Structure formats: C-alpha cells, structure tokens
Amino acid sequence: MFKWILLTLIPILSFALEISIDSAKENFIKYSILHLNDQSKFTCKALQNEFQETKEIVCAFSKRSSKDVKHLEDEFFKVNTFIQKGTFFLSIKPKHKMKLYSNIFDLTEDTTLFSADVSLSDSWIVVGYKDKFPLVKKDQRSDLAINFPFYMEQDKLPYVGSLDIKGNPVAIKRVEDVSEYIKVKQYFEQKDYERCLDITNDILKKYPNTLFKAELLYYKIKIYEKLKDYDNVIESAKIFLREYSADENVAEVLSLIAYGYSKIGLSSDSDYFFDRLFSEHAGTKYAQRGFIYKGEALEESGGASQAEKFYKKALYETKDVDVAVEAAYHLSNLAFSQSPKESSKYLEKILKVKPQYFKEDLKTSLDLVKELVEAGQYQTAADIDSALLDAINPTYDEYEEVLAYKGLYLAHTSEKRAALDALNSYMKKFPEGDYIKEVELAKDQLFFDVDDMNSSVKLAEFNKLIEEYQNDSIGSKALYEKTKLLNSLGKYAQVLNLKSELLALDQTTYTEVPSIIETAAIGAMQESLEKKNCEEVLIISSEHNVTLSSKWDDGVYECAMMGGDYQLAKQMTVKNIDTKDVQEKEKWLFRYIKVDFATGNYQDVLQAAKDLTTLIELDKDEKYLEVYRILFDTYNRLEKQDEMIKAIVKVEEVFKDSYKDIDRYANMVAVGVAKKDDNMVIKYGKKIYDLQRRTSSHAQTPYIEFSLYQAYMNKDNYENALEVIKSLDDAKLSTSDRARQKYLLGSAYSKLWKDDEAQKAYDEAIQADKGSAWAKLAQSAKNI
C-alpha cells in the first residue's frame, strides 16, 4: 500500500496547553489529526447526534488562558475557544467526520496497554476524515468481552529523544543553577532589576525543578515591587503564598501583596492581606513596614488621620532603623501642609539616626529643602544640606548648589557663625560659581533709596549700582528696583532674563519678586502671542503659572496644539466650552474633541461629538465635519465594531470616496473579516481597491487584495477573485507574499477549471519562496 504524508505543525501556547494539527494522506485520501496536550489533566467530551455521529467536541480546562488562542481551521476542523462562568473551553467542530481518543499511554515509558475509556487525560487526539476511518481497522467489540491488558516488556520500542535537523540525537548538558541564583542576588543588590528579572525567568525556564524555586519567586516579587509592576507582584505573591506557605519570607510577601493591592485600588483585597500580616506576623519588621504601606493606602484614599496612626505605630514600635526612618518621613510629609514646624521635627529625627537617607534620592531631597525654605524652616533646610554635603563630594553636579544654599539658609537662623563659615567655604571653592552673587550679597545686606529721576537715568543708575556693588546688598536692591522699572516700561523679556537673579533675592525683604515675575511673564506671553511666536508662548506657559484674559484663548490653544502641550490646550477648551454663543460653542467643542482624541480620552470624545454633531445638523455648519472622521477613529480605537459600522456610513455620506479615508475603509475590512461578513469585506475592500488603482498608490497592498480575494472566493465569485489576485502580478511583494499570491491565483484558476493556468501559478508559487507554507500548499495542490 502506497502512503505519503504531508505534515503541517501549528503550535499555540496557552498556559501549558499545546495544540497541533497534522495533515496527512493514506492512499491519496486526506485526513487530519488534532493533538491536545497539557501538563495538567483535562476533560474532553464528544457530543453526538441521534445517528451517533460526533457533531462537536468540547474540552474544559481548570485555568483561564493568559493569551488569546486564535481561531484554527483546516480542511477537517474548526477550533475555537470561549469562556463560560469563569471556565476556559475549547470547541472543535468537524467539517466532515471526526473521532475523539484519549492518549493515556507513553510508548517510551509504559509497558502495558489496554483499552480504556477515561474522562480525564493530559493528552487527547481527534482524527478528522471524510468517509473511511484512516490508518487502523476498527472492529466492534462486544460489551461482554474481557478487556485484558497487553504486555510488551520484551518488545518495548527504543526511545531516542530529541533529534536535531540532521536526525542526530540532541545532547543537552545540564547546567548547575547555583551560580545563576547567586547572580540574581548580586543584580538585585546592584539595583539592576531588569537584568535580575530576565535571569530569574531564564533560571525558572531552564530549571523548572530547581531547589531555589521559592527563593527565585520571592526575588521576582521584590523585583516587580521595585519596578512598580503591582499586577505581577500580586500574581507572583499568590503563587508563593499558595506553594510556600511555611517559607521564612511569607511575612514580607504578605506585606508586598497587600501593598500591591492597595496600589491598584483594590482596598478589600489589600485589607485582607494586611490583616493576615498584622495578626500572623505581629512584631516583625515586615508587619511594622506593613503599617507604613497601610498608611500610604489610607493617605491616598483621603484618610490622613488614620494614616497618621499607622505611621506612628511603625515609628514607635519598630527597632529597625530603616522602618523608623520611612515612618518619620511619611509623618513629616503628612504634617507639612498644616504645621511645617511639626514636619521639621520628624525630619530632624531622621537627621539624627540616618542623615545619609537624604542622599538616596538627591533630587527629591533638594525639592524638599526648597519647600522647607518657602515655609520658613531654614534651620531644617540647612541641616539637610549639611547632611547632603557629608554624603556627596565636589564631583556631584549638585555639590555647588547645596554648599551655597547651606550658607544662605543658615543666614536666616541664629547660627550666624556657621552661616559665615559656609558662605566663605563656597567663595573659596567656587570663586566664579553660579551662586557667587547670592553668597556675596548675603554677607552684607544694605538698603538704599533711589532719587526721583527719568527712566533712562534710573536704568543707567541701577546698572551702575549693580556693577559696582554686586558683592553686597546694594546690588540686590538695585536689581529689584530695576526690574520693577523695566516692567513699567513694557520691557518684559529683559525682566524674565533676570528671573534667576530675582529669585535669588531674599523674598522676605523683596516681597514683590513673585509679582514682578508674574507681570513680566504675562506681558511677554501676550507679546509672543501677538507675534505668533508659539515656541516662546509654550516656554513661558510651562515656566510660569500665567492666566491671561479670554481674548488670548484662541492664540494659546493654537500654540498649545502646535507644540503638543495638550494639558494647556485642554484648559483653554474647558474654559470656553460652556459659552452660550452657538458658533463659539461649535468651535470649542471641536477643539475639545481634538484634544481628547489626541490624549486618549475617548469617552469624552464620544460625549462631546454627540453635542457637536447635533449643533452641526441644526445650523448646517460645514466647518467642523471632520468630527465624523474623529468619531469613527474613536470607535475604532475603542474596538466598538457595531458603532464603527454606523459611523463609517456618515463618513461616506459626508466625504464621499475620499482617499483620506482609505485607512478607515481598511479598518472596516478588518471588521468584516472579524465578523465573517463577506459583503462588508467586499464593499469596503472594493472601495480601497478602486481608490488605489485610481491614485496609483499601494498603501493597503497586499492586505486588501488578499482580504477581497477571500471574500469573493467565499461567495463563489471566482471571476472577481481572479481579477483581484491577478492584479498583484505587477505589485512589489515579499517572497512569502508572492508565493501566497501565486498559490491563491492557482486556486482561483482551479475553481474556474483552468487547470493549465492553475498548474503554472502553483509552479510560480513554489519558485517564489520554496521554504514557505504557501509553496508547500502549492506543491500539495499540484499533486492532488
């Protein structure tokens, strides 16, 4: 008996599930074998009709798929998945006939075989055929027959194992996982979390039974927490708590899963694990750190008073310095808005036990110092700067700033001697430093009055004083008065150029500095708007909290959109959207929609678009018809296919067959494919096809031709299918796409009984890309 087999393997991974389809022939009669394998046992049931024919096979799995399993289909099967009441199902429907078998024996290991009907197995086989069952002869067995097991101890088949491409056994050298585990610990200590995660996953993949599995999972949880990937913190922690409930790291894992749930807003789940942590591991440093996590969750949800209680429990119950420092820092932040003085007390506690703490996040510490200064807490600000100077050296970019401001802050305290020492130290180390003026002026504060004189004379005098007395307070006062005068003369840009010098002044003395800068910023922004200098407008807007009158809103919006500052653009639209003027409302509604579409606020787009289209239809205004395209694109991004179908009709009505909508029509083709609506695929595919031919463009080629071809073939419209697929003859395609095109061309010819042309097309498919699946299909078609 002559046999040949064409094998096509299609693997899909979903949790531990593997699916593959083997296509074959026996005596020129095709059949297919569908293999289902999982690491865990699962059940499959054949559903039969009244004629004992299998019409569907349904398999149920205990775990939900972590990835979507795409639809599979060949000449004998249609495979789909669905979820019902939380259970993951696989549905297999035949195109002809099929039979289900459990595969409970491994001939490389088992020595005993017998016929057994089982409901659970980790391997199932489905055979699809047309009329005659292939390969084996199936005899009807009497129900009275005895099912004896078959022993083949003497005839056990040899087992080779994995083979390489040449057919030689693959030798796999087992690598010890100890050194890899040590690397994980090293990378974690070095805070190289991304590399640490990669090597951890590699170890678990290469050594699934490693003795360090618990430790590796524990490190993954901590890595995900450092990377702020709280969903994975939770998922990994669940596995750890389930499989390693007696591990010494359970307390820390409980604290991290509770923290993770709080970060994603699931307070009830968070509270459950916090309760376990506090009750089962009371007194541990992780329970005490858990008080901090609990406090953070309460603080984020608005429960500041309750958060304070948990922070204080952590501070006063722990003996761990790190936990105490974290708690004190949180208490400081919590107290700052109400009592900066109380906040400073907690910061001083940190400075006493762990002053180097402030170096861990240098930028945040510098911002904190500035906030303390604004609140008048100069002593604590200076103490933090002093701690930073002990922790860093002159190679740091921030060293100069910290040293300068330490002296400037101390100048506002009773420690005048220490302030002078700090200022002198700065001048010695940075004689031409960025802060030299402030430091020199801080040494000798003078006050003076300027005689009444005209503007030109005043400016000349101020410049003279600034030049001559730049090392003391005379220069500061001259600068202060000069900027006030420049504002009155409308020379706003010059004032903003002096912003850093103004901000360096002692604002308790020069109280109008913020007002001077604000006036200059407003004036400069108005000038830039008049000149349409959008770059300068956005710079001023980002650096200053400027509020202009409504007459400038159009210009601000246009500059914001041009520069991609969508937050500023949104402010302008929200400010004007409630206007009673219909034309103005249409304008700002359209702008509002454009901003929200650009920033992904699609629900706001839909609501605003509903209002705008109503206004457009009432007054027949055609200026904002683009909203219909934005509405379609919004539904597309939200994957609302039914709404897309309705929206595209309006786009067609308003814009006719515009080339600008070719991508939208392509989206509709995709919807038609997803819905298996060949009419929709043909309608919009034909639009794209005609648009491309009319404009000699190929933006959607070959996708649209392949989709349109398949729709025509599904509707038995072989002539049109042939025309479309043949049009690709002159298109520039990859070798794989060319092989596909020629194969499909041959299929169309075959359907039209043009066998010679079909054979030629199949040959061209094979020549285009001999290793492709399309070439194999073409070869198969030639042999049939």
C-alpha positions, 0 to 999 in steps of 0.5 A: 500500500502506497502512503505519503504524508504531508505534515503541517505543525501549528503550535499555540501556547496557552498556559501549558496547553499545546495544540497541533494539527497534522495533515496527512494522506493514506492512499491519496485520501486526506485526513487530519489529526488534532493533538491536545496536550497539557501538563495538567489533566483535562476533560474532553467530551464528544457530543453526538447526534441521534445517528451517533455521529460526533457533531462537536467536541468540547474540552474544559480546562481548570485555568483561564488562558493568559493569551488569546488562542486564535481561531484554527481551521483546516480542511477537517476542523474548526477550533475555537475557544470561549469562556463560560462562568469563569471556565476556559473551553475549547470547541472543535467542530468537524467539517466532515467526520471526526473521532475523539481518543484519549492518549493515556499511554507513553510508548517510551515509558509504559509497558502495558496497554489496554483499552480504556475509556477515561474522562480525564487525560493530559493528552487527547487526539481527534482524527478528522476524515471524510468517509473511511476511518484512516490508518487502523481497522476498527472492529466492534467489540462486544460489551461482554468481552474481557478487556485484558491488558497487553504486555510488551516488556520484551518488545518495548520500542527504543526511545531516542529523544530529541533529534536535531535537523540532521536526525542526530540525537540532541545532547543537552548538558545540564547546567548547575543553577547555583551560580545563576541564583547567586547572580540574581542576588548580586543584580538585585543588590546592584539595583539592576532589576531588569537584568535580575528579572530576565535571569530569574525567568531564564533560571525558572525556564531552564530549571523548572525543578530547581531547589531555589524555586521559592527563593527565585519567586520571592526575588521576582516579587521584590523585583516587580515591587521595585519596578512598580509592576503591582499586577505581577507582584500580586500574581507572583505573591499568590503563587508563593503564598499558595506553594510556600506557605511555611517559607521564612519570607511569607511575612514580607510577601504578605506585606508586598501583596497587600501593598500591591493591592492597595496600589491598584485600588483594590482596598478589600483585597489589600485589607485582607492581606494586611490583616493576615500580616498584622495578626500572623506576623505581629512584631516583625519588621515586615508587619511594622513596614506593613503599617507604613504601606497601610498608611500610604493606602489610607493617605491616598484614599483621603484618610490622613488621620488614620494614616497618621496612626499607622505611621506612628505605630511603625515609628514607635514600635519598630527597632529597625532603623530603616522602618523608623526612618520611612515612618518619620518621613511619611509623618513629616510629609503628612504634617507639612501642609498644616504645621511645617514646624511639626514636619521639621521635627520628624525630619530632624529625627531622621537627621539624627539616626540616618542623615545619609537617607537624604542622599538616596534620592538627591533630587527629591531631597533638594525639592524638599529643602526648597519647600522647607525654605518657602515655609520658613524652616531654614534651620531644617533646610540647612541641616539637610544640606549639611547632611547632603554635603557629608554624603556627596563630594565636589564631583556631584553636579549638585555639590555647588548648589547645596554648599551655597544654599547651606550658607544662605539658609543658615543666614536666616537662623541664629547660627550666624557663625556657621552661616559665615563659615559656609558662605566663605567655604563656597567663595573659596571653592567656587570663586566664579560659581553660579551662586557667587552673587547670592553668597556675596550679597548675603554677607552684607545686606544694605538698603538704599533709596533711589532719587526721583529721576527719568527712566533712562537715568534710573536704568543707567543708575541701577546698572551702575549700582549693580556693577559696582556693588554686586558683592553686597546688598546694594546690588540686590536692591538695585536689581529689584528696583530695576526690574520693577522699572523695566516692567513699567516700561513694557520691557518684559523679556529683559525682566524674565532674563533676570528671573534667576537673579530675582529669585535669588533675592531674599523674598522676605525683604523683596516681597514683590519678586513673585509679582514682578515675575508674574507681570513680566511673564504675562506681558511677554506671553501676550507679546509672543502671542501677538507675534505668533511666536508659539515656541516662546508662548509654550516656554513661558506657559510651562515656566510660569503659572500665567492666566491671561484674559479670554481674548488670548484663548484662541492664540494659546490653544493654537500654540498649545496644539502646535507644540503638543502641550495638550494639558494647556490646550485642554484648559483653554477648551474647558474654559470656553466650552460652556459659552452660550454663543452657538458658533463659539460653542461649535468651535470649542467643542471641536477643539475639545474633541481634538484634544481628547482624541489626541490624549486618549480620552475617548469617552469624552470624545464620544460625549462631546461629538454627540453635542457637536454633531447635533449643533452641526445638523441644526445650523448646517455648519460645514466647518467642523465635519471632520468630527465624523472622521474623529468619531469613527477613529474613536470607535475604532480605537475603542474596538466598538465594531457595531458603532464603527459600522454606523459611523463609517456610513456618515463618513461616506455620506459626508466625504464621499470616496475620499482617499483620506479615508482609505485607512478607515475603509481598511479598518472596516475590512478588518471588521468584516473579516472579524465578523465573517461578513463577506459583503462588508469585506467586499464593499469596503475592500472594493472601495480601497481597491478602486481608490488605489488603482485610481491614485496609483498608490499601494498603501493597503497592498497586499492586505486588501487584495488578499482580504477581497480575494477571500471574500469573493472566493467565499461567495463563489465569485471566482471571476472577481477573485481572479481579477483581484489576485491577478492584479498583484502580478505587477505589485512589489511583494515579499517572497512569502507574499508572492508565493501566497499570491501565486498559490491563491491565483492557482486556486482561483484558476482551479475553481474556474477549471483552468487547470493549465493556468492553475498548474503554472501559478502553483509552479510560480508559487513554489519558485517564489519562496520554496521554504514557505507554507504557501509553496508547500500548499502549492506543491500539495495542490499540484499533486492532488 
